[in-house]
Amino acid sequence: MANDQILNHSQLALNATIGIVLAGGQSSRMSTDKASLKLKKQSMLDISTTCLKKAGVDEVYVSSSLHGGLRDLFPNCGPAAALVSSIKQLKLPEETAIVALPVDMPLVSSQLIHDLLAASLYEKRTVHYTDHSHISEYIFPCVCRVNNRLISKLSSTIASGGNLSMHALLEAHDALKIPLDKKFEKMMNTNINTPQQWQAFLKTHEA
């Protein structure tokens, strides 16, 4: 959805949910735009967008001016800064649930996101997954509940040169960790950061 289609308070339905595909990274190790890579004739961006919609998200936005989406107010500062930038521009009501999904996680299922979103709506908290043994945390996908005062504070920190990791962002939101079913761990651990990883991925998933 392009910038001129950004919702305002009066257009957003009560309890509406928002999805943000994080697609504005430099993709320096891949040496090409990850969002445009295609799996079975479908781009990674389209796969991510479709996944969010199937999960029940009401509106989906893209954090990347390259793809006609939201511009990054804090370029080259990482995914947490890009997420803060998107939330700041959307001007959403307090407690709106926002699902954040990187464009390079094509194996994440809509069911996985649906369950995470349901947990956030039930608990009324920011949530993300942890493995079943609670040893490892999965930063993405995550559901953030809008706290505009906190977003303003984090924006000021980033703008003044401070670093913000996704872990720190989730900690700031007092995120609840949801145990992940073991059958989903493989899809969460798939890395597509280099041309070699992409070609290996295609060999097992394009057939």
MARPA-932814 format. One line per 4 residues: number of its first residue (from 1); their letters; for each residue x, y, z of N, C-alpha, C, O. Coordinates in pm, 1 decimal. Layout:
BEGIN
NUM	A	X,Y,Z,X,Y,Z,X,Y,Z,X,Y,Z ~ ...
This chain:
BEGIN
1	MAND	84.9,-118.8,0.0,0.0,0.0,0.0,88.5,123.9,0.0,180.2,134.4,81.4 ~ 62.3,216.5,-89.5,147.8,332.7,-106.0,126.0,433.7,4.9,28.6,425.9,79.8 ~ 218.8,529.5,14.3,212.5,629.0,120.0,83.2,709.1,119.2,32.7,743.7,225.9 ~ 26.8,740.3,-0.8,-93.1,821.9,-6.8,-217.7,746.0,37.2,-327.6,801.5,39.6
5	QILN	-199.7,617.9,72.0,-311.8,537.6,118.4,-303.9,509.9,267.5,-378.0,426.3,319.4 ~ -214.3,579.8,337.0,-199.0,558.5,480.0,-328.9,590.9,552.1,-391.8,693.4,525.4 ~ -368.5,503.4,643.1,-492.0,523.5,717.3,-476.2,634.0,820.0,-366.5,657.3,870.7 ~ -585.9,702.2,850.7,-585.0,790.8,964.7,-679.8,735.3,1070.2,-741.9,631.2,1048.5
9	HSQL	-691.7,802.2,1182.4,-770.0,750.7,1294.2,-914.9,723.9,1255.5,-972.5,624.3,1299.4 ~ -973.8,809.2,1175.6,-1114.7,794.4,1143.9,-1140.9,680.4,1047.1,-1252.1,627.9,1041.7 ~ -1038.4,641.2,969.7,-1056.4,534.6,871.8,-1030.0,396.5,929.8,-1073.5,296.5,872.8 ~ -960.4,389.3,1040.7,-920.6,260.6,1096.3,-1031.9,203.5,1182.1,-1074.9,265.9,1279.1
13	ALNA	-1078.3,84.8,1146.0,-1185.8,20.3,1221.7,-1136.8,-17.3,1361.4,-1018.9,-45.5,1383.0 ~ -1230.6,-16.6,1454.5,-1198.2,-54.3,1591.8,-1140.8,-195.9,1593.8,-1196.3,-287.4,1532.9 ~ -1029.2,-212.5,1664.6,-962.8,-342.6,1679.4,-904.8,-396.0,1547.8,-876.9,-515.4,1536.9 ~ -886.5,-308.1,1447.4,-824.2,-351.8,1323.6,-679.0,-390.7,1350.4,-615.2,-337.2,1441.1
17	TIGI	-628.0,-483.8,1271.3,-489.1,-528.0,1284.3,-410.8,-487.3,1160.3,-464.0,-483.9,1049.4 ~ -283.5,-456.7,1181.7,-197.1,-407.1,1074.8,-78.9,-501.9,1055.4,-23.7,-554.4,1152.2 ~ -41.1,-523.1,930.2,78.3,-600.9,899.9,182.3,-511.5,833.8,148.6,-429.3,748.5 ~ 307.7,-527.1,872.4,416.6,-451.7,809.5,523.3,-549.8,761.4,581.9,-623.4,840.8
21	VLAG	547.5,-549.6,630.8,654.8,-631.5,573.8,781.0,-546.2,572.4,784.8,-440.8,508.9 ~ 882.6,-591.6,641.5,1009.5,-519.1,647.3,1093.7,-558.0,526.0,1151.4,-666.6,520.5 ~ 1099.2,-467.0,429.4,1165.1,-498.5,301.8,1263.7,-390.8,259.7,1299.4,-381.9,142.2 ~ 1307.6,-309.3,353.7,1394.0,-197.9,317.7,1540.2,-215.9,350.0,1617.1,-120.0,344.4
25	GQSS	1580.3,-338.2,384.1,1720.4,-362.5,416.5,1811.3,-347.5,295.4,1765.6,-347.6,181.1 ~ 1940.1,-334.6,322.2,2035.5,-314.6,212.9,2063.7,-441.5,133.1,2110.3,-433.5,19.5 ~ 2036.0,-558.8,191.2,2061.9,-686.6,124.0,2204.7,-693.8,71.6,2229.0,-744.9,-37.7 ~ 2299.3,-642.0,150.5,2438.1,-631.0,103.8,2501.3,-767.5,77.6,2575.7,-782.9,-19.2
29	RMST	2473.1,-866.2,161.6,2530.6,-999.6,141.1,2466.0,-1072.2,23.4,2529.6,-1155.7,-40.9 ~ 2337.5,-1039.8,-5.0,2268.4,-1102.8,-116.8,2307.4,-1038.0,-249.0,2298.8,-1101.3,-354.2 ~ 2350.1,-912.1,-244.3,2389.6,-835.8,-362.9,2273.6,-810.5,-459.0,2295.8,-774.4,-574.5 ~ 2151.2,-828.9,-412.5,2032.2,-796.3,-490.2,1917.2,-776.3,-394.5,1924.9,-815.8,-278.2
33	DKAS	1811.9,-716.0,-441.9,1695.8,-688.0,-357.8,1622.6,-817.6,-322.3,1568.5,-884.1,-410.6 ~ 1620.5,-853.8,-194.4,1555.7,-978.2,-151.3,1407.1,-979.8,-185.7,1353.0,-1084.0,-222.6 ~ 1342.0,-866.5,-173.8,1197.6,-860.7,-194.9,1157.9,-901.6,-336.6,1045.9,-947.6,-359.2 ~ 1249.9,-884.8,-431.9,1219.6,-915.1,-572.1,1256.6,-1057.8,-611.8,1222.2,-1101.9,-721.5
37	LKLK	1326.1,-1130.4,-524.7,1358.4,-1269.9,-554.4,1229.7,-1350.1,-569.2,1132.2,-1325.9,-498.0 ~ 1229.7,-1445.8,-662.1,1105.4,-1518.3,-689.6,1115.5,-1666.6,-655.9,1214.5,-1733.4,-686.1 ~ 1010.3,-1714.8,-592.9,993.9,-1856.6,-561.5,864.3,-1902.0,-626.9,756.4,-1853.3,-593.3 ~ 875.6,-1995.3,-720.2,759.0,-2043.6,-794.3,681.3,-1927.2,-856.0,558.9,-1920.2,-845.5
41	KQSM	754.1,-1836.9,-919.9,700.9,-1723.1,-993.4,634.8,-1617.1,-904.7,569.2,-1525.6,-954.5 ~ 652.3,-1630.2,-774.5,596.7,-1531.1,-681.7,710.5,-1463.9,-606.5,797.5,-1531.8,-552.0 ~ 710.7,-1331.0,-602.8,819.1,-1260.6,-535.3,812.5,-1281.7,-384.7,707.4,-1313.9,-329.5 ~ 925.9,-1263.1,-320.0,930.5,-1276.2,-174.2,836.4,-1174.4,-108.4,775.1,-1202.9,-5.5
45	LDIS	826.1,-1057.0,-168.3,736.1,-955.9,-114.2,591.0,-1002.1,-124.2,514.3,-986.9,-29.2 ~ 553.6,-1057.7,-237.3,416.7,-1107.1,-254.1,386.9,-1223.0,-158.6,276.5,-1233.7,-105.3 ~ 486.3,-1309.4,-137.8,468.5,-1421.9,-45.7,441.1,-1370.9,96.0,351.8,-1420.3,164.8 ~ 519.4,-1271.3,138.2,503.0,-1215.6,273.2,368.4,-1146.8,288.9,299.9,-1164.8,389.6
49	TTCL	330.8,-1067.9,188.9,203.9,-995.7,193.0,86.3,-1092.2,197.8,-6.9,-1073.7,276.1 ~ 90.9,-1194.6,114.2,-15.5,-1295.0,110.1,-25.7,-1369.3,242.4,-135.8,-1396.8,290.2 ~ 88.5,-1401.6,301.5,91.0,-1472.4,428.8,19.8,-1391.5,536.8,-59.9,-1446.4,613.0 ~ 47.8,-1262.6,543.8,-15.3,-1176.8,643.8,-166.0,-1167.8,622.6,-243.1,-1171.0,718.5
53	KKAG	-207.0,-1156.6,498.4,-349.9,-1146.4,469.6,-423.0,-1276.2,505.0,-533.7,-1273.2,559.0 ~ -360.3,-1389.6,474.3,-421.2,-1518.1,508.2,-429.6,-1538.7,659.2,-515.7,-1611.6,708.5 ~ -338.8,-1473.3,731.7,-338.5,-1485.4,877.8,-449.8,-1403.2,942.4,-474.8,-1414.6,1062.4 ~ -516.7,-1320.1,861.8,-627.6,-1242.9,914.4,-597.5,-1097.1,940.8,-678.1,-1027.3,1002.2
57	VDEV	-480.5,-1049.2,894.5,-445.4,-908.4,912.7,-534.4,-822.6,823.5,-559.0,-856.9,707.9 ~ -582.1,-711.3,877.5,-677.4,-627.3,803.8,-611.8,-540.8,696.3,-664.6,-528.7,585.8 ~ -497.7,-481.0,728.1,-428.4,-393.9,634.1,-280.0,-427.5,635.1,-221.3,-446.9,741.5 ~ -218.3,-434.7,516.0,-76.4,-468.0,505.8,-0.9,-352.7,439.7,-42.1,-300.7,336.1
61	YVSS	110.0,-314.2,501.7,197.0,-209.3,449.4,336.5,-266.7,429.4,373.1,-368.0,489.0 ~ 413.6,-199.9,344.3,551.4,-240.0,318.0,645.4,-130.5,365.4,629.1,-14.1,328.9 ~ 742.4,-167.0,445.7,844.3,-72.2,490.4,957.1,-71.7,387.8,1057.7,-140.9,403.5 ~ 938.5,7.6,282.7,1039.1,20.0,176.1,987.2,114.4,69.9,889.8,83.0,1.5
65	SLHG	1050.0,228.7,55.0,1008.7,322.8,-49.0,1038.8,267.1,-187.2,978.9,309.0,-286.3 ~ 1132.2,171.8,-193.6,1168.1,109.3,-320.6,1049.3,36.1,-381.4,1038.0,25.6,-503.5 ~ 962.0,-13.7,-297.1,846.4,-90.6,-343.4,715.1,-14.9,-323.8,609.5,-75.9,-307.1 ~ 722.4,117.9,-326.0,603.0,199.3,-315.3,540.6,200.1,-177.9,422.5,231.5,-163.0
69	GLRD	619.0,166.0,-77.5,566.2,159.4,57.6,607.1,276.8,144.2,630.1,387.2,94.9 ~ 615.7,251.9,272.4,651.5,355.8,368.9,800.9,383.7,362.4,881.8,290.9,362.3 ~ 837.6,510.2,356.9,980.2,542.9,353.7,1041.3,522.4,491.6,972.9,532.5,593.5 ~ 1168.3,494.1,493.1,1239.9,472.2,618.5,1291.8,606.1,670.3,1379.2,667.4,609.0
73	LFPN	1238.0,650.8,782.7,1281.5,777.1,841.4,1421.8,767.6,900.1,1488.0,868.7,923.0 ~ 1466.0,643.7,924.0,1598.5,621.1,983.0,1674.5,520.0,896.6,1696.7,407.1,940.4 ~ 1714.6,557.7,775.5,1777.6,462.3,683.3,1906.5,401.8,738.9,1985.3,467.4,807.0 ~ 1923.9,273.3,706.2,2044.7,198.5,742.5,2063.4,183.7,893.9,2175.7,167.9,941.8
77	CGPA	1953.6,188.7,968.1,1962.0,173.1,1114.5,1904.0,40.9,1162.7,1891.3,19.2,1283.2 ~ 1868.5,-48.1,1069.4,1823.1,-180.5,1108.6,1672.1,-196.0,1114.3,1598.4,-98.2,1102.1 ~ 1625.8,-320.4,1133.3,1482.1,-349.5,1128.9,1401.0,-285.6,1240.9,1285.9,-247.8,1219.3 ~ 1458.6,-272.9,1359.6,1384.4,-211.6,1470.0,1354.0,-65.4,1438.7,1242.8,-18.0,1462.0
81	AALV	1453.1,5.0,1386.2,1433.7,145.1,1349.1,1332.0,157.1,1234.9,1251.5,250.2,1232.8 ~ 1336.1,63.0,1140.5,1240.4,64.3,1029.5,1098.3,41.9,1080.2,1004.0,103.2,1030.3 ~ 1083.0,-45.8,1179.0,951.7,-71.8,1236.2,899.5,50.5,1311.1,782.9,87.3,1296.8 ~ 985.0,112.9,1390.2,947.5,235.3,1460.6,908.0,343.1,1360.4,809.4,413.9,1380.4
85	SSIK	985.1,355.4,1252.3,956.5,453.0,1147.7,818.3,431.0,1088.0,743.4,526.5,1067.6 ~ 784.3,305.7,1060.0,654.8,273.3,1000.2,539.8,305.7,1095.3,439.5,364.5,1054.9 ~ 555.3,266.8,1221.4,450.3,292.7,1320.7,429.6,443.3,1337.6,316.7,490.9,1349.3 ~ 539.8,516.4,1338.6,532.3,661.9,1355.4,455.1,726.5,1240.3,375.7,817.9,1262.3
89	QLKL	478.2,679.1,1117.8,412.0,737.9,1001.5,264.7,699.8,991.5,184.3,778.3,941.3 ~ 228.7,582.8,1037.6,90.4,537.0,1025.4,-4.9,606.9,1122.3,-125.8,610.6,1099.4 ~ 50.6,662.7,1231.7,-31.7,737.1,1328.1,-152.5,654.6,1373.8,-267.4,696.7,1360.6 ~ -123.4,538.1,1426.9,-228.2,444.4,1466.3,-279.9,469.7,1607.8,-208.8,526.7,1690.5
93	PEET	-402.1,427.9,1635.6,-455.4,439.4,1771.5,-376.8,353.1,1869.4,-314.9,254.1,1830.6 ~ -380.0,391.3,1995.7,-314.0,313.7,2100.2,-364.1,168.7,2098.5,-482.0,142.0,2075.2 ~ -271.7,77.2,2123.6,-299.7,-66.0,2137.9,-333.9,-136.6,2006.3,-370.3,-254.2,2007.4 ~ -322.5,-66.0,1892.5,-338.6,-135.4,1764.6,-234.6,-246.8,1754.5,-117.7,-226.0,1787.1
97	AIVA	-276.5,-363.5,1709.8,-184.5,-476.7,1695.1,-117.6,-471.6,1558.5,-184.7,-466.5,1455.4 ~ 16.8,-473.1,1558.8,94.4,-466.6,1435.6,181.7,-591.8,1423.4,265.6,-618.8,1509.4 ~ 161.0,-667.0,1316.3,242.9,-785.3,1290.1,360.8,-744.4,1203.4,342.1,-692.8,1093.2 ~ 482.0,-767.0,1252.2,603.3,-733.9,1176.2,663.8,-862.6,1120.7,690.5,-957.3,1194.6
101	LPVD	685.0,-864.1,987.9,739.2,-982.4,921.5,846.1,-941.4,821.4,817.0,-866.0,728.6 ~ 969.8,-989.5,837.8,1074.5,-960.0,738.7,1043.0,-1027.5,605.7,978.3,-1132.2,602.4 ~ 1088.3,-968.2,497.6,1057.8,-1019.8,365.3,1133.2,-1148.9,334.2,1098.8,-1219.4,239.3 ~ 1236.6,-1180.5,414.1,1318.8,-1298.4,384.2,1284.4,-1419.9,470.4,1371.9,-1500.5,502.1
105	MPLV	1155.3,-1433.2,508.7,1109.8,-1550.2,584.1,993.4,-1617.3,510.3,881.7,-1620.7,561.7 ~ 1019.1,-1671.0,389.1,909.9,-1724.4,305.7,845.1,-1851.8,358.6,737.7,-1889.5,311.8 ~ 907.6,-1918.8,454.7,850.5,-2043.1,507.1,755.0,-2021.1,623.6,684.3,-2113.5,663.9 ~ 752.2,-1901.0,677.6,661.0,-1874.0,789.1,517.2,-1889.7,740.2,478.4,-1831.6,638.8
109	SSQL	439.5,-1968.0,812.6,302.5,-1995.8,769.8,204.3,-1893.4,825.2,229.3,-1828.8,927.0 ~ 92.5,-1880.6,755.6,-12.8,-1790.9,802.4,-69.3,-1838.7,935.6,-111.9,-1757.2,1017.4 ~ -70.2,-1969.7,958.1,-120.2,-2023.0,1084.6,-32.6,-1978.5,1201.1,-82.5,-1945.1,1308.5 ~ 97.6,-1978.4,1178.8,192.6,-1936.2,1281.4,166.1,-1790.2,1321.2,166.2,-1756.0,1439.4
113	IHDL	143.7,-1706.6,1221.9,116.4,-1565.8,1248.3,-21.7,-1546.8,1309.1,-39.4,-1464.7,1399.1 ~ -119.1,-1622.0,1260.6,-255.2,-1614.2,1315.4,-255.2,-1646.1,1464.4,-320.0,-1577.0,1543.1 ~ -182.6,-1750.6,1502.9,-177.4,-1790.4,1643.9,-109.1,-1684.1,1729.6,-150.9,-1657.4,1842.2 ~ -3.4,-1623.6,1674.8,67.9,-1519.2,1747.6,-21.8,-1395.9,1764.1,-25.9,-1334.4,1870.6
117	LAAS	-91.9,-1361.9,1659.2,-183.0,-1247.6,1663.7,-295.7,-1272.1,1763.7,-333.7,-1182.3,1838.8 ~ -348.6,-1394.4,1763.9,-456.1,-1428.6,1857.6,-408.5,-1414.9,2002.5,-481.8,-1367.2,2089.1 ~ -283.3,-1457.9,2027.2,-226.8,-1446.8,2162.0,-213.7,-1300.5,2203.6,-241.5,-1265.4,2318.2 ~ -171.4,-1215.6,2110.5,-157.0,-1074.2,2141.1,-291.4,-1009.0,2171.1,-303.1,-929.0,2264.0
121	LYEK	-392.6,-1043.4,2092.1,-525.0,-985.3,2112.5,-586.8,-1033.1,2243.8,-656.5,-957.7,2311.8 ~ -560.4,-1159.1,2278.5,-614.6,-1214.1,2402.9,-543.3,-1155.4,2524.4,-607.4,-1116.4,2622.0 ~ -410.2,-1149.4,2517.9,-331.1,-1101.5,2631.3,-321.3,-949.1,2636.9,-284.1,-891.2,2738.9 ~ -356.5,-884.3,2522.2,-343.1,-738.7,2511.3,-198.7,-693.8,2537.3,-173.4,-597.0,2609.1
125	RTVH	-104.8,-768.1,2476.0,37.5,-739.9,2494.5,112.7,-762.2,2364.8,65.2,-830.9,2274.3 ~ 230.8,-703.0,2357.3,325.9,-733.7,2251.0,375.1,-876.2,2272.7,402.8,-915.4,2386.1 ~ 386.2,-953.9,2165.2,425.3,-1095.0,2180.0,523.0,-1135.7,2070.0,525.3,-1078.2,1961.2 ~ 603.4,-1236.5,2102.1,687.0,-1303.1,2002.5,713.6,-1444.7,2050.5,681.2,-1479.5,2164.0
129	YTDH	772.5,-1526.0,1964.4,792.7,-1667.3,1996.8,925.7,-1693.4,2066.6,1023.1,-1620.2,2048.9 ~ 926.8,-1798.6,2145.2,1048.9,-1857.2,2199.2,1043.5,-2006.5,2169.4,934.8,-2059.9,2147.3 ~ 1156.8,-2075.1,2168.1,1149.6,-2218.6,2141.1,1088.0,-2291.0,2261.0,1071.7,-2233.4,2368.6 ~ 1054.3,-2417.6,2240.0,978.9,-2491.5,2341.5,1055.1,-2506.9,2472.7,995.0,-2528.1,2578.0
133	SHIS	1188.9,-2496.1,2465.7,1269.8,-2509.8,2587.2,1300.0,-2373.5,2651.1,1364.8,-2366.2,2755.4 ~ 1252.2,-2265.8,2587.3,1272.7,-2128.5,2635.3,1421.5,-2088.6,2637.6,1461.1,-2000.6,2713.9 ~ 1502.6,-2153.6,2554.1,1645.0,-2120.2,2546.2,1668.9,-2014.5,2438.8,1742.1,-1918.0,2460.9 ~ 1606.8,-2033.1,2323.0,1624.5,-1940.0,2211.8,1498.0,-1857.5,2190.5,1386.5,-1904.9,2212.3
137	EYIF	1517.8,-1733.5,2147.6,1404.5,-1646.6,2117.7,1396.8,-1620.8,1968.1,1499.2,-1610.5,1900.6 ~ 1275.8,-1610.6,1917.2,1253.7,-1575.3,1777.9,1198.2,-1433.4,1775.0,1084.5,-1408.9,1815.2 ~ 1279.2,-1341.8,1727.6,1240.3,-1200.7,1725.0,1129.1,-1175.6,1623.5,1039.0,-1094.9,1646.3 ~ 1137.6,-1246.6,1510.4,1035.2,-1235.6,1406.1,974.2,-1371.1,1376.9,1039.9,-1474.4,1390.0
141	PCVC	844.8,-1369.5,1336.3,753.2,-1255.9,1337.4,719.1,-1215.5,1480.7,734.2,-1294.4,1574.0 ~ 673.5,-1092.8,1496.5,629.6,-1046.5,1628.3,505.1,-961.1,1610.0,476.9,-912.1,1500.7 ~ 431.6,-944.2,1718.8,314.9,-855.2,1718.0,339.4,-747.5,1822.3,351.7,-777.0,1941.2 ~ 346.4,-623.0,1777.8,364.4,-509.1,1868.3,231.8,-438.1,1890.0,156.0,-416.0,1795.6
145	RVNN	204.4,-402.6,2014.3,86.7,-321.1,2045.0,131.0,-175.1,2051.2,224.9,-140.9,2123.1 ~ 63.2,-90.4,1975.9,105.3,48.6,1963.2,102.4,121.3,2098.2,1.8,121.6,2169.2 ~ 215.0,181.8,2130.0,229.4,270.0,2246.1,295.8,396.3,2191.6,418.3,402.9,2180.9 ~ 215.7,495.2,2157.7,266.8,611.8,2085.3,368.7,692.2,2165.0,460.9,749.9,2107.4
149	RLIS	352.8,696.4,2295.9,450.3,767.8,2377.7,585.8,698.0,2370.1,689.5,763.6,2359.0 ~ 584.6,563.6,2376.3,709.2,487.9,2367.0,771.1,501.7,2228.4,892.7,516.1,2215.7 ~ 688.1,497.4,2124.8,738.2,511.2,1987.9,804.5,647.5,1969.1,907.7,658.2,1902.8 ~ 745.5,750.7,2027.2,803.9,884.7,2019.1,939.9,889.0,2088.4,1034.4,950.4,2038.8
153	KLSS	948.1,823.3,2203.3,1073.9,819.0,2278.1,1180.9,742.6,2200.6,1295.3,787.3,2192.0 ~ 1144.0,627.0,2144.0,1239.5,547.2,2067.1,1283.0,620.9,1940.6,1398.7,611.2,1899.7 ~ 1191.0,694.0,1878.9,1224.0,771.8,1760.0,1329.8,876.2,1791.3,1423.4,896.7,1714.0 ~ 1314.0,942.1,1905.5,1411.0,1044.4,1946.1,1548.0,983.3,1971.4,1650.9,1041.6,1937.4
157	TIAS	1547.5,864.2,2032.1,1673.8,794.6,2058.8,1747.3,762.6,1928.9,1867.9,784.7,1917.9 ~ 1673.4,710.0,1830.3,1733.5,673.8,1701.8,1781.4,798.5,1628.2,1891.7,800.9,1573.7 ~ 1697.7,901.6,1627.1,1731.2,1025.3,1555.3,1855.8,1092.2,1611.2,1927.3,1161.7,1538.9 ~ 1882.0,1071.3,1740.3,1999.3,1132.3,1803.2,2123.1,1043.8,1792.1,2226.7,1073.0,1851.7
161	GGNL	2111.4,935.0,1715.1,2227.1,849.9,1690.3,2234.6,724.8,1774.0,2331.2,649.2,1763.6 ~ 2134.5,701.2,1856.8,2134.2,581.5,1940.1,2095.6,457.2,1861.0,2020.5,465.6,1763.9 ~ 2146.5,343.5,1902.1,2114.5,216.6,1836.2,1992.4,153.2,1902.0,1971.6,166.6,2022.6 ~ 1912.4,84.3,1821.6,1796.0,13.8,1873.9,1787.3,-122.6,1807.6,1767.7,-132.3,1686.5
165	SMHA	1801.8,-227.8,1887.2,1788.0,-363.7,1835.8,1643.2,-408.2,1850.8,1567.0,-348.1,1926.6 ~ 1605.0,-513.6,1778.5,1470.6,-567.2,1794.4,1450.8,-621.7,1935.3,1342.6,-609.6,1992.8 ~ 1555.3,-681.3,1990.2,1545.1,-732.9,2126.8,1513.2,-618.8,2223.5,1427.4,-633.1,2310.7 ~ 1582.4,-505.6,2207.9,1558.6,-390.9,2295.6,1418.9,-333.8,2274.4,1353.4,-291.9,2369.8
169	LLEA	1373.3,-332.1,2148.9,1239.1,-281.6,2120.8,1132.9,-368.1,2188.7,1038.4,-316.2,2248.1 ~ 1149.0,-499.5,2179.6,1052.4,-589.9,2242.0,1057.4,-581.0,2394.4,954.7,-588.9,2461.8 ~ 1177.7,-564.4,2446.9,1191.3,-547.5,2592.3,1121.5,-419.6,2637.4,1055.8,-417.4,2741.5 ~ 1136.0,-313.6,2559.1,1073.1,-186.1,2592.7,921.1,-196.8,2593.9,853.3,-124.3,2666.7
173	HDAL	868.0,-288.7,2512.0,723.5,-311.1,2506.1,677.0,-418.6,2605.3,559.9,-456.5,2606.0 ~ 770.4,-467.4,2689.4,737.8,-572.2,2786.3,671.7,-691.4,2716.3,564.0,-736.6,2755.1 ~ 739.0,-740.6,2612.6,682.4,-845.5,2528.7,666.8,-978.3,2602.3,750.9,-1017.8,2683.0 ~ 557.6,-1044.5,2571.7,530.5,-1177.5,2624.4,588.1,-1280.8,2527.9,568.9,-1269.8,2406.8
177	KIPL	658.5,-1380.7,2580.3,720.0,-1484.3,2496.5,628.1,-1605.8,2490.1,590.8,-1662.8,2592.6 ~ 592.7,-1643.9,2368.5,500.4,-1754.8,2345.2,579.7,-1878.5,2299.9,653.7,-1870.2,2201.9 ~ 566.0,-1993.2,2369.0,638.0,-2114.2,2326.8,596.8,-2157.0,2185.7,478.3,-2161.1,2152.8 ~ 695.6,-2188.3,2104.5,671.6,-2230.5,1966.5,666.0,-2382.6,1957.4,751.6,-2452.3,2011.8
181	DKKF	565.0,-2432.5,1888.7,554.6,-2575.9,1865.8,677.6,-2622.8,1787.4,718.7,-2556.9,1691.9 ~ 736.0,-2735.1,1826.8,859.7,-2783.8,1764.9,847.1,-2802.7,1614.1,945.2,-2787.7,1541.1 ~ 725.6,-2836.0,1566.6,709.1,-2861.6,1422.8,731.0,-2736.3,1338.1,750.5,-2745.9,1217.0 ~ 727.8,-2619.1,1401.5,746.6,-2494.6,1328.6,890.0,-2443.0,1333.3,921.4,-2343.8,1267.4
185	EKMM	977.4,-2507.9,1409.5,1110.8,-2453.7,1431.1,1193.2,-2445.8,1302.7,1272.3,-2353.0,1286.4 ~ 1176.2,-2541.0,1211.8,1254.5,-2540.8,1088.6,1225.0,-2416.0,1005.9,1316.9,-2351.9,954.8 ~ 1097.2,-2381.6,992.9,1063.2,-2264.5,911.8,1114.3,-2135.7,973.8,1141.1,-2038.8,902.8 ~ 1128.2,-2133.9,1106.3,1176.6,-2014.4,1173.6,1328.0,-2000.8,1163.4,1381.5,-1890.8,1176.7
189	NTNI	1396.4,-2110.6,1140.3,1542.4,-2110.1,1137.7,1601.1,-2104.1,996.7,1722.3,-2117.8,979.8 ~ 1517.6,-2084.0,896.4,1565.7,-2075.6,759.1,1626.6,-1938.0,733.1,1559.5,-1836.0,748.3 ~ 1753.6,-1935.5,693.8,1823.0,-1809.3,665.2,1843.6,-1792.4,515.5,1892.3,-1883.3,448.3 ~ 1806.6,-1676.4,463.7,1829.3,-1646.0,323.1,1898.8,-1510.2,317.3,1835.4,-1406.3,298.8
193	NTPQ	2031.3,-1514.4,333.7,2109.1,-1390.4,339.0,2214.2,-1378.8,229.3,2265.3,-1269.8,203.7 ~ 2246.6,-1490.3,164.5,2350.1,-1490.0,61.2,2299.2,-1561.4,-64.2,2203.4,-1638.2,-56.1 ~ 2361.7,-1537.5,-179.8,2321.6,-1608.7,-301.7,2331.5,-1760.4,-285.4,2250.0,-1834.3,-340.7 ~ 2430.7,-1806.7,-209.8,2446.9,-1950.4,-188.6,2330.3,-2008.4,-108.1,2279.9,-2116.1,-139.8
197	QWQA	2288.4,-1937.0,-5.0,2174.2,-1982.2,75.0,2045.8,-1980.3,-6.7,1960.2,-2067.5,8.6 ~ 2032.9,-1881.2,-93.1,1914.6,-1872.2,-177.5,1908.5,-1988.1,-276.7,1802.3,-2047.3,-296.2 ~ 2020.5,-2020.6,-338.7,2022.4,-2130.9,-434.8,1996.2,-2263.8,-365.2,1927.4,-2349.7,-420.3 ~ 2050.0,-2281.6,-245.4,2024.9,-2403.9,-169.0,1877.6,-2412.7,-130.9,1819.2,-2521.1,-132.3
201	FLKT	1818.4,-2300.2,-97.4,1677.1,-2295.0,-63.1,1590.2,-2333.4,-182.8,1494.6,-2409.7,-168.8 ~ 1624.2,-2279.6,-301.7,1546.9,-2308.8,-421.1,1550.3,-2457.4,-456.8,1450.6,-2512.3,-503.7 ~ 1664.5,-2522.3,-434.8,1678.4,-2664.5,-468.5,1579.6,-2750.7,-392.1,1533.1,-2852.8,-442.7 ~ 1547.8,-2710.1,-271.6,1458.6,-2792.5,-188.1,1313.7,-2743.7,-185.1,1225.9,-2814.8,-136.1
205	HEA	1287.5,-2623.3,-237.0,1152.5,-2569.7,-224.4,1088.3,-2526.5,-356.4,970.9,-2489.6,-358.1 ~ 1162.9,-2530.5,-466.2,1106.1,-2484.3,-592.1,1041.2,-2596.3,-671.7,965.4,-2571.1,-765.4 ~ 1070.4,-2717.5,-635.1,1014.2,-2830.2,-711.1,864.8,-2843.6,-687.8,801.3,-2933.0,-743.8
